[in-house]
Amino acid sequence: MNTGPGGQVAVSVTRLPHGRDLPLPAYESAQAAGMDLMAAVASPLDLAPGARALVPSGIAIALPAGFEAQVRPRSGLAAKQGLTVLNSPGTIDADYRGEVGVILINLGAATARIERGMRIAQMVVAPVSRAIWEEVDSLDTTDRGEGGFGSTGLAKTESGPGKPDAGPKGE
């Protein structure tokens, strides 16, 4: 593994011709988990409400085996403009060598403008655990059981755990 001091991972990066003038992704604080990715658009891109676009970053990377990069939304863009990463998190595998692209969608009410050099997403480099399937006849039981899709967020009432609340008595 290509790890250095403090859990750092050496990742090879190439600036593509349309991204040579942009800074490399960087951590913006000492404890930041993600590095900001920049928009390598040639001209401003206006994203209407509900529209999506694949935005180039101007870089290609080579992750070491056993690692992935996750492309995630920037919280400020999501909160202030409704601009987010559509396939969040986007996964970049260790064997991918193409440009890092960011699929942005505008979930806001107003058109969002993406300009060259704008910080559009975060990229987190993380280790990968690979699953080995162990086929069994049945799974062990848990209190949760087959409850999914919000079942643990429902009130526990006379209707029973994980069941919709029937409302106050007499209704």
Residue, then its C-alpha position, 0 to 999 in steps of 0.5 A: m500500500n502506498t501510505g505515508p505518515g499519518g495515514q496519507v496515501a500517495v495518489s498519482v494525478t495528471r492535469l489534463p490540457h483543459g485543467r492545467d491552470l487550475p489548482l489541484p484538489a486540496y484540503e481546506s482545513a487541517q482536519a478536512a476529510g475531502m479535497d475540493l474539486m474544481a470545475a474545468v469548464a471552458s465557459p460558464l455553465d448555467l444549470a436550470p432547476g431540475a437540470r443536470a450536467l457532467v462537469p469536468s474537473g481537469i484531472a485524472i488520477a491513479l489510486p493505489a490498489g485497495f483504495e477508491a475516491q468518493v465524489r460528494p456534494r459540498s454542503g454549502l452549495a447544496a444548502k444555499q443553491g440546491l446544487t448537489v452531486l446526483n450519484s452521490p457518492g460517485t465512486i472512482d475505482a483504483d483501475y479507472r484512468g479517465e477524467v474525474g467528472v462530477i454529475l451535478i444536478n440543480l435541485g434549487a428553484a433558481t438557475a445555478r451558474i458554474e464557473r471555471g475554477m468553482r469548487i463544485a464537489q469534494m473528493v474523499v480517498a478511502p480504503v476499500s473492503r472487498a466482500i466474500w459471499e458466504e451463501v447460507d440457508s438462512l440469516d441470523t435473526t435481529d430485533r429489526g428483522e426485515g424492517g427497512f425504508g424508514s421502519t426504525g424511524l416510526a414511533k413505537t406505539e400500541s400498533g407495535p414496533g416498526k408499525p405506523d402509529a394508529g393515532p390517539k385512542g378514539e380516532 
